[in-house]
Structure formats: structure tokens, C-alpha cells
Amino acid sequence: MDSRAPDSLSKRRLKMWIRLLGVTRGAERHLREYLRVEHSTTLPRFDVMAALWRRRDGLTMSELGRLLLVSGGNVTVIVDGLEKEGLVVRTHSSADRRTVEVSLTERGLVEFERIAIGHEVEIDRLFSQLTEADLETLTGIFKRLGKDAP
């Protein structure tokens, strides 16, 4: 079958990709606005705090950048702001004094957990039309796709 045919599997995959991007971008826009209005924070700050919450022992600045897929400069700006507010602390690695590790402070942990509760409620609201079966199906599909990701 000609891959350029209007109903080809290739075209359907392209349409699915465009829909997926639309859903993702719409949800991200909504969450950015939610975090700004309800918590006076940004999605990148939330993402940094979430990464540090998952790794309570801390992360190096380069690990943070890799996890969040952003440049070191972007991570530095975000961490600077969080540090000024007393939400994170930087320490030099005991293994290599040139390496700086970042971790949440006790205040940062409490603040993240407070925001994360609302974030979860908002995500639940955004995707409330999905049934348990829908979630299982989508999770299986995304896991399968993730195995082949570059």
C-alpha cells in the first residue's frame, strides 16, 4: 500500500501524534496557569522540587539538568531562586568538592508536598473523563512506546 495514501497507517500515526501533542500542550498550559495562580510558582520550579523530592539525598546540578532535559544555566537560575527562598540547599559533594549537590530543605519538602497535593487534584480533574480501563490501556501503550525511545 502506498504510504502516501490518505488513510494509510503512517497518516493515522501522524494524526495521533498531533492529537497527543495537542492534549499534552493543553494540559501543560493549564497546569502552568494553575501553579501560577494558586501557588505563585512556575512549572519549572515545581519540576525541580519534584525531582529533589523523589531523590531526598539530593542531586547534582548536572543530574537535575539531565532529568529535566534543560540546560545547566536554566537549572542554575531556578535553583538560585529556590535557594533564596530557603526551599533548597546547595552542598559540595564529599566525593568531589567541585561537584555541587542540591536537596530540599525541610521547608522545601513541606512546601512541595503542599503544592503537590493540589497538583494531583488538578491532574485528576483534567483527565477525569478517563476510566480505569482507559488508564490501563494508555499506560500499557506508553510503556510499550517508551521501550523503543531513543
Backbone as JSON Lines, residues from 0, in Angstrom:
{"i":0,"aa":"M","n":[0.84,-1.18,0.0],"ca":[0.0,0.0,0.0],"c":[0.88,1.24,0.0]}
{"i":1,"aa":"D","n":[0.51,2.24,-0.74],"ca":[1.26,3.5,-0.83],"c":[1.17,4.23,0.51]}
{"i":2,"aa":"S","n":[2.34,4.54,1.11],"ca":[2.35,5.19,2.42],"c":[1.81,6.61,2.35]}
{"i":3,"aa":"R","n":[1.62,7.13,1.14],"ca":[1.09,8.48,0.99],"c":[-0.43,8.48,0.85]}
{"i":4,"aa":"A","n":[-1.04,7.31,0.85],"ca":[-2.5,7.22,0.74],"c":[-3.12,7.91,1.96]}
{"i":5,"aa":"P","n":[-4.25,8.61,1.75],"ca":[-4.87,9.4,2.83],"c":[-5.16,8.61,4.1]}
{"i":6,"aa":"D","n":[-5.54,7.35,3.99],"ca":[-5.9,6.57,5.17],"c":[-4.8,5.6,5.6]}
{"i":7,"aa":"S","n":[-3.6,5.84,5.15],"ca":[-2.51,4.92,5.49],"c":[-2.22,4.96,6.98]}
{"i":8,"aa":"L","n":[-1.65,3.9,7.46],"ca":[-1.26,3.8,8.86],"c":[-0.3,4.93,9.22]}
{"i":9,"aa":"S","n":[0.57,5.29,8.3],"ca":[1.51,6.39,8.52],"c":[0.76,7.7,8.8]}
{"i":10,"aa":"K","n":[-0.26,7.99,8.0],"ca":[-1.05,9.22,8.2],"c":[-1.81,9.17,9.52]}
{"i":11,"aa":"R","n":[-2.33,8.02,9.86],"ca":[-3.05,7.88,11.13],"c":[-2.11,8.08,12.32]}
{"i":12,"aa":"R","n":[-0.88,7.56,12.2],"ca":[0.1,7.79,13.27],"c":[0.44,9.26,13.39]}
{"i":13,"aa":"L","n":[0.56,9.94,12.26],"ca":[0.84,11.37,12.28],"c":[-0.31,12.13,12.95]}
{"i":14,"aa":"K","n":[-1.55,11.79,12.62],"ca":[-2.71,12.44,13.25],"c":[-2.74,12.18,14.75]}
{"i":15,"aa":"M","n":[-2.42,10.94,15.14],"ca":[-2.37,10.6,16.57],"c":[-1.32,11.44,17.27]}
{"i":16,"aa":"W","n":[-0.15,11.61,16.65],"ca":[0.93,12.42,17.22],"c":[0.46,13.85,17.42]}
{"i":17,"aa":"I","n":[-0.22,14.4,16.45],"ca":[-0.7,15.78,16.54],"c":[-1.73,15.91,17.67]}
{"i":18,"aa":"R","n":[-2.62,14.92,17.78],"ca":[-3.6,14.94,18.89],"c":[-2.9,14.83,20.24]}
{"i":19,"aa":"L","n":[-1.92,13.93,20.32],"ca":[-1.18,13.75,21.57],"c":[-0.47,15.04,21.98]}
{"i":20,"aa":"L","n":[0.16,15.7,21.01],"ca":[0.8,16.99,21.29],"c":[-0.22,18.01,21.76]}
{"i":21,"aa":"G","n":[-1.37,18.05,21.12],"ca":[-2.42,18.99,21.5],"c":[-2.88,18.78,22.93]}
{"i":22,"aa":"V","n":[-3.12,17.52,23.28],"ca":[-3.55,17.2,24.65],"c":[-2.45,17.57,25.65]}
{"i":23,"aa":"T","n":[-1.22,17.21,25.32],"ca":[-0.09,17.49,26.22],"c":[0.1,18.99,26.4]}
{"i":24,"aa":"R","n":[0.11,19.73,25.31],"ca":[0.32,21.18,25.4],"c":[-0.83,21.86,26.12]}
{"i":25,"aa":"G","n":[-2.05,21.41,25.87],"ca":[-3.2,21.99,26.57],"c":[-3.13,21.74,28.07]}
{"i":26,"aa":"A","n":[-2.8,20.52,28.45],"ca":[-2.69,20.18,29.87],"c":[-1.55,20.97,30.51]}
{"i":27,"aa":"E","n":[-0.43,21.09,29.8],"ca":[0.71,21.83,30.34],"c":[0.36,23.3,30.53]}
{"i":28,"aa":"R","n":[-0.32,23.9,29.54],"ca":[-0.75,25.3,29.66],"c":[-1.64,25.49,30.88]}
{"i":29,"aa":"H","n":[-2.58,24.57,31.04],"ca":[-3.5,24.64,32.18],"c":[-2.73,24.54,33.51]}
{"i":30,"aa":"L","n":[-1.8,23.59,33.58],"ca":[-1.03,23.4,34.82],"c":[-0.12,24.6,35.12]}
{"i":31,"aa":"R","n":[0.47,25.19,34.09],"ca":[1.28,26.39,34.29],"c":[0.44,27.49,34.91]}
{"i":32,"aa":"E","n":[-0.75,27.7,34.37],"ca":[-1.65,28.74,34.88],"c":[-2.11,28.4,36.3]}
{"i":33,"aa":"Y","n":[-2.46,27.15,36.52],"ca":[-2.87,26.7,37.86],"c":[-1.77,26.97,38.89]}
{"i":34,"aa":"L","n":[-0.55,26.57,38.58],"ca":[0.56,26.76,39.53],"c":[0.83,28.24,39.77]}
{"i":35,"aa":"R","n":[0.72,29.06,38.71],"ca":[0.95,30.49,38.84],"c":[-0.12,31.14,39.73]}
{"i":36,"aa":"V","n":[-1.38,30.83,39.44],"ca":[-2.49,31.48,40.15],"c":[-2.66,30.95,41.56]}
{"i":37,"aa":"E","n":[-2.65,29.64,41.7],"ca":[-2.96,29.04,43.01],"c":[-1.77,28.93,43.95]}
{"i":38,"aa":"H","n":[-0.55,28.88,43.4],"ca":[0.62,28.64,44.26],"c":[1.76,29.64,44.03]}
{"i":39,"aa":"S","n":[1.53,30.62,43.19],"ca":[2.56,31.64,42.9],"c":[3.9,31.01,42.55]}
{"i":40,"aa":"T","n":[3.86,29.98,41.73],"ca":[5.1,29.33,41.31],"c":[5.0,28.99,39.83]}
{"i":41,"aa":"T","n":[6.07,28.42,39.32],"ca":[6.12,28.05,37.91],"c":[6.27,26.55,37.77]}
{"i":42,"aa":"L","n":[5.94,26.05,36.59],"ca":[6.1,24.63,36.32],"c":[7.56,24.19,36.41]}
{"i":43,"aa":"P","n":[8.52,24.96,35.88],"ca":[9.92,24.53,36.04],"c":[10.36,24.44,37.51]}
{"i":44,"aa":"R","n":[9.92,25.39,38.34],"ca":[10.26,25.31,39.78],"c":[9.63,24.07,40.4]}
{"i":45,"aa":"F","n":[8.39,23.81,40.05],"ca":[7.7,22.63,40.56],"c":[8.45,21.36,40.13]}
{"i":46,"aa":"D","n":[8.87,21.32,38.86],"ca":[9.58,20.15,38.34],"c":[10.91,19.92,39.07]}
{"i":47,"aa":"V","n":[11.64,20.99,39.35],"ca":[12.9,20.86,40.09],"c":[12.63,20.32,41.48]}
{"i":48,"aa":"M","n":[11.63,20.9,42.15],"ca":[11.3,20.43,43.5],"c":[10.83,18.98,43.49]}
{"i":49,"aa":"A","n":[10.06,18.6,42.46],"ca":[9.59,17.21,42.35],"c":[10.76,16.24,42.19]}
{"i":50,"aa":"A","n":[11.72,16.61,41.36],"ca":[12.9,15.76,41.17],"c":[13.67,15.61,42.48]}
{"i":51,"aa":"L","n":[13.79,16.71,43.22],"ca":[14.51,16.66,44.5],"c":[13.7,15.91,45.56]}
{"i":52,"aa":"W","n":[12.39,15.98,45.48],"ca":[11.55,15.24,46.41],"c":[11.72,13.74,46.2]}
{"i":53,"aa":"R","n":[11.8,13.34,44.91],"ca":[11.99,11.91,44.6],"c":[13.36,11.41,45.04]}
{"i":54,"aa":"R","n":[14.35,12.27,45.0],"ca":[15.72,11.91,45.4],"c":[16.1,12.71,46.63]}
{"i":55,"aa":"R","n":[15.61,12.29,47.78],"ca":[15.76,13.02,49.03],"c":[17.22,13.26,49.41]}
{"i":56,"aa":"D","n":[18.11,12.38,48.92],"ca":[19.52,12.55,49.24],"c":[20.17,13.63,48.38]}
{"i":57,"aa":"G","n":[19.42,14.16,47.42],"ca":[19.92,15.26,46.59],"c":[20.4,14.81,45.23]}
{"i":58,"aa":"L","n":[20.58,15.8,44.37],"ca":[21.06,15.59,43.01],"c":[22.1,16.63,42.69]}
{"i":59,"aa":"T","n":[23.02,16.26,41.81],"ca":[23.96,17.29,41.35],"c":[23.22,18.18,40.36]}
{"i":60,"aa":"M","n":[23.78,19.35,40.1],"ca":[23.17,20.27,39.15],"c":[23.08,19.62,37.76]}
{"i":61,"aa":"S","n":[24.11,18.88,37.37],"ca":[24.07,18.25,36.05],"c":[23.03,17.13,36.0]}
{"i":62,"aa":"E","n":[22.87,16.39,37.09],"ca":[21.82,15.36,37.14],"c":[20.44,16.0,37.0]}
{"i":63,"aa":"L","n":[20.24,17.12,37.67],"ca":[18.97,17.84,37.57],"c":[18.7,18.24,36.12]}
{"i":64,"aa":"G","n":[19.69,18.79,35.48],"ca":[19.55,19.21,34.08],"c":[19.2,18.05,33.18]}
{"i":65,"aa":"R","n":[19.88,16.91,33.38],"ca":[19.59,15.72,32.56],"c":[18.18,15.19,32.81]}
{"i":66,"aa":"L","n":[17.78,15.13,34.07],"ca":[16.45,14.63,34.4],"c":[15.35,15.51,33.81]}
{"i":67,"aa":"L","n":[15.57,16.8,33.85],"ca":[14.54,17.75,33.41],"c":[14.69,18.16,31.96]}
{"i":68,"aa":"L","n":[15.75,17.67,31.32],"ca":[16.01,17.97,29.91],"c":[16.14,19.47,29.66]}
{"i":69,"aa":"V","n":[16.86,20.14,30.55],"ca":[17.11,21.58,30.38],"c":[18.6,21.85,30.56]}
{"i":70,"aa":"S","n":[19.01,23.03,30.14],"ca":[20.43,23.38,30.24],"c":[20.83,23.64,31.69]}
{"i":71,"aa":"G","n":[22.12,23.55,31.93],"ca":[22.65,23.85,33.26],"c":[22.33,25.26,33.69]}
{"i":72,"aa":"G","n":[22.35,26.18,32.74],"ca":[22.04,27.57,33.05],"c":[20.61,27.74,33.54]}
{"i":73,"aa":"N","n":[19.68,27.04,32.92],"ca":[18.29,27.11,33.36],"c":[18.13,26.54,34.76]}
{"i":74,"aa":"V","n":[18.78,25.42,35.02],"ca":[18.7,24.81,36.35],"c":[19.28,25.77,37.38]}
{"i":75,"aa":"T","n":[20.4,26.41,37.06],"ca":[21.04,27.32,37.99],"c":[20.11,28.47,38.38]}
{"i":76,"aa":"V","n":[19.44,29.05,37.4],"ca":[18.52,30.16,37.68],"c":[17.39,29.7,38.61]}
{"i":77,"aa":"I","n":[16.83,28.54,38.33],"ca":[15.73,28.03,39.16],"c":[16.23,27.72,40.57]}
{"i":78,"aa":"V","n":[17.35,27.03,40.67],"ca":[17.9,26.67,41.98],"c":[18.28,27.93,42.77]}
{"i":79,"aa":"D","n":[18.83,28.94,42.09],"ca":[19.14,30.21,42.78],"c":[17.91,30.77,43.47]}
{"i":80,"aa":"G","n":[16.79,30.81,42.74],"ca":[15.56,31.34,43.32],"c":[15.05,30.51,44.47]}
{"i":81,"aa":"L","n":[15.07,29.2,44.31],"ca":[14.6,28.31,45.37],"c":[15.5,28.41,46.61]}
{"i":82,"aa":"E","n":[16.8,28.59,46.38],"ca":[17.73,28.72,47.49],"c":[17.48,30.01,48.26]}
{"i":83,"aa":"K","n":[17.24,31.11,47.54],"ca":[16.96,32.4,48.19],"c":[15.72,32.32,49.07]}
{"i":84,"aa":"E","n":[14.77,31.49,48.68],"ca":[13.55,31.33,49.46],"c":[13.69,30.3,50.58]}
{"i":85,"aa":"G","n":[14.85,29.68,50.67],"ca":[15.07,28.69,51.72],"c":[14.43,27.34,51.44]}
{"i":86,"aa":"L","n":[14.14,27.07,50.18],"ca":[13.47,25.81,49.82],"c":[14.45,24.71,49.43]}
{"i":87,"aa":"V","n":[15.65,25.09,48.98],"ca":[16.7,24.13,48.67],"c":[18.01,24.6,49.27]}
{"i":88,"aa":"V","n":[18.93,23.67,49.39],"ca":[20.27,24.0,49.86],"c":[21.28,23.33,48.94]}
{"i":89,"aa":"R","n":[22.36,24.06,48.7],"ca":[23.47,23.5,47.9],"c":[24.57,23.08,48.86]}
{"i":90,"aa":"T","n":[25.16,21.93,48.56],"ca":[26.31,21.48,49.35],"c":[27.34,20.91,48.38]}
{"i":91,"aa":"H","n":[28.6,20.96,48.8],"ca":[29.65,20.36,47.99],"c":[29.69,18.87,48.27]}
{"i":92,"aa":"S","n":[29.87,18.1,47.22],"ca":[29.94,16.65,47.34],"c":[31.13,16.26,48.2]}
{"i":93,"aa":"S","n":[30.93,15.26,49.04],"ca":[32.04,14.76,49.86],"c":[33.04,14.01,48.99]}
{"i":94,"aa":"A","n":[32.57,13.46,47.87],"ca":[33.45,12.71,46.98],"c":[34.28,13.63,46.08]}
{"i":95,"aa":"D","n":[33.7,14.77,45.7],"ca":[34.38,15.69,44.8],"c":[33.91,17.11,45.12]}
{"i":96,"aa":"R","n":[34.75,17.89,45.74],"ca":[34.38,19.24,46.2],"c":[33.96,20.16,45.04]}
{"i":97,"aa":"R","n":[34.32,19.82,43.82],"ca":[33.91,20.64,42.68],"c":[32.45,20.41,42.3]}
{"i":98,"aa":"T","n":[31.9,19.28,42.76],"ca":[30.52,18.93,42.44],"c":[29.58,19.49,43.49]}
{"i":99,"aa":"V","n":[28.55,20.19,43.03],"ca":[27.56,20.77,43.93],"c":[26.29,19.93,43.88]}
{"i":100,"aa":"E","n":[25.83,19.55,45.05],"ca":[24.59,18.8,45.16],"c":[23.5,19.71,45.7]}
{"i":101,"aa":"V","n":[22.28,19.47,45.26],"ca":[21.14,20.26,45.69],"c":[20.13,19.33,46.33]}
{"i":102,"aa":"S","n":[19.54,19.78,47.43],"ca":[18.48,18.99,48.07],"c":[17.45,19.95,48.67]}
{"i":103,"aa":"L","n":[16.26,19.42,48.88],"ca":[15.21,20.2,49.5],"c":[15.52,20.41,50.98]}
{"i":104,"aa":"T","n":[15.21,21.58,51.47],"ca":[15.28,21.82,52.91],"c":[13.99,21.26,53.51]}
{"i":105,"aa":"E","n":[13.92,21.25,54.81],"ca":[12.68,20.8,55.47],"c":[11.51,21.69,55.02]}
{"i":106,"aa":"R","n":[11.76,22.97,54.95],"ca":[10.73,23.91,54.48],"c":[10.35,23.61,53.02]}
{"i":107,"aa":"G","n":[11.34,23.3,52.2],"ca":[11.09,22.97,50.8],"c":[10.27,21.7,50.66]}
{"i":108,"aa":"L","n":[10.56,20.72,51.5],"ca":[9.81,19.47,51.5],"c":[8.34,19.72,51.82]}
{"i":109,"aa":"V","n":[8.09,20.49,52.86],"ca":[6.72,20.82,53.26],"c":[6.01,21.61,52.16]}
{"i":110,"aa":"E","n":[6.7,22.59,51.59],"ca":[6.12,23.42,50.54],"c":[5.81,22.58,49.29]}
{"i":111,"aa":"F","n":[6.74,21.72,48.89],"ca":[6.48,20.88,47.73],"c":[5.29,19.98,47.97]}
{"i":112,"aa":"E","n":[5.23,19.34,49.1],"ca":[4.13,18.41,49.38],"c":[2.78,19.14,49.4]}
{"i":113,"aa":"R","n":[2.75,20.37,49.86],"ca":[1.53,21.17,49.86],"c":[1.09,21.43,48.42]}
{"i":114,"aa":"I","n":[2.02,21.86,47.58],"ca":[1.7,22.15,46.18],"c":[1.34,20.87,45.43]}
{"i":115,"aa":"A","n":[2.05,19.78,45.71],"ca":[1.85,18.51,45.01],"c":[0.44,17.97,45.22]}
{"i":116,"aa":"I","n":[-0.12,18.19,46.39],"ca":[-1.49,17.73,46.66],"c":[-2.45,18.41,45.68]}
{"i":117,"aa":"G","n":[-2.36,19.72,45.56],"ca":[-3.21,20.45,44.62],"c":[-2.94,20.08,43.18]}
{"i":118,"aa":"H","n":[-1.67,19.87,42.86],"ca":[-1.27,19.47,41.5],"c":[-1.93,18.15,41.13]}
{"i":119,"aa":"E","n":[-1.9,17.18,42.04],"ca":[-2.52,15.88,41.78],"c":[-4.03,16.03,41.58]}
{"i":120,"aa":"V","n":[-4.67,16.83,42.41],"ca":[-6.12,17.06,42.27],"c":[-6.41,17.68,40.9]}
{"i":121,"aa":"E","n":[-5.59,18.62,40.47],"ca":[-5.79,19.29,39.18],"c":[-5.59,18.32,38.02]}
{"i":122,"aa":"I","n":[-4.6,17.45,38.1],"ca":[-4.37,16.43,37.08],"c":[-5.57,15.49,37.03]}
{"i":123,"aa":"D","n":[-6.05,15.09,38.2],"ca":[-7.21,14.2,38.27],"c":[-8.42,14.86,37.6]}
{"i":124,"aa":"R","n":[-8.61,16.14,37.84],"ca":[-9.71,16.88,37.24],"c":[-9.55,16.97,35.72]}
{"i":125,"aa":"L","n":[-8.32,17.26,35.27],"ca":[-8.06,17.38,33.83],"c":[-8.38,16.1,33.06]}
{"i":126,"aa":"F","n":[-8.11,14.97,33.67],"ca":[-8.28,13.69,32.98],"c":[-9.42,12.86,33.58]}
{"i":127,"aa":"S","n":[-10.37,13.53,34.19],"ca":[-11.46,12.83,34.89],"c":[-12.34,12.0,33.97]}
{"i":128,"aa":"Q","n":[-12.37,12.31,32.67],"ca":[-13.22,11.53,31.77],"c":[-12.61,10.18,31.42]}
{"i":129,"aa":"L","n":[-11.36,9.94,31.79],"ca":[-10.73,8.65,31.52],"c":[-11.14,7.63,32.58]}
{"i":130,"aa":"T","n":[-11.56,6.47,32.12],"ca":[-11.95,5.39,33.03],"c":[-10.69,4.64,33.49]}
{"i":131,"aa":"E","n":[-10.88,3.75,34.43],"ca":[-9.76,2.91,34.88],"c":[-9.23,2.07,33.72]}
{"i":132,"aa":"A","n":[-10.14,1.56,32.9],"ca":[-9.72,0.76,31.74],"c":[-8.94,1.62,30.74]}
{"i":133,"aa":"D","n":[-9.39,2.88,30.53],"ca":[-8.67,3.8,29.66],"c":[-7.25,4.01,30.16]}
{"i":134,"aa":"L","n":[-7.12,4.21,31.47],"ca":[-5.8,4.46,32.06],"c":[-4.89,3.25,31.89]}
{"i":135,"aa":"E","n":[-5.43,2.06,32.1],"ca":[-4.63,0.85,31.93],"c":[-4.17,0.7,30.48]}
{"i":136,"aa":"T","n":[-5.07,0.98,29.55],"ca":[-4.74,0.88,28.13],"c":[-3.65,1.89,27.76]}
{"i":137,"aa":"L","n":[-3.86,3.14,28.13],"ca":[-2.88,4.19,27.82],"c":[-1.53,3.91,28.48]}
{"i":138,"aa":"T","n":[-1.55,3.48,29.73],"ca":[-0.31,3.17,30.43],"c":[0.45,2.06,29.7]}
{"i":139,"aa":"G","n":[-0.26,1.03,29.28],"ca":[0.38,-0.05,28.54],"c":[0.97,0.43,27.22]}
{"i":140,"aa":"I","n":[0.24,1.27,26.52],"ca":[0.73,1.8,25.24],"c":[1.97,2.65,25.47]}
{"i":141,"aa":"F","n":[1.92,3.56,26.44],"ca":[3.08,4.44,26.68],"c":[4.29,3.67,27.17]}
{"i":142,"aa":"K","n":[4.08,2.63,27.96],"ca":[5.21,1.81,28.39],"c":[5.84,1.12,27.18]}
{"i":143,"aa":"R","n":[5.01,0.61,26.3],"ca":[5.5,-0.06,25.09],"c":[6.27,0.93,24.22]}
{"i":144,"aa":"L","n":[5.75,2.13,24.04],"ca":[6.43,3.13,23.26],"c":[7.74,3.58,23.91]}
{"i":145,"aa":"G","n":[7.75,3.68,25.22],"ca":[8.93,4.12,25.95],"c":[10.11,3.17,25.83]}
{"i":146,"aa":"K","n":[9.83,1.91,25.6],"ca":[10.91,0.93,25.46],"c":[11.73,1.17,24.22]}
{"i":147,"aa":"D","n":[11.1,1.76,23.2],"ca":[11.8,1.99,21.93],"c":[12.32,3.42,21.81]}
{"i":148,"aa":"A","n":[12.11,4.24,22.83],"ca":[12.53,5.65,22.75],"c":[14.05,5.75,22.65]}
{"i":149,"aa":"P","n":[14.52,6.71,21.87],"ca":[15.98,6.88,21.71],"c":[16.64,7.35,22.98]}
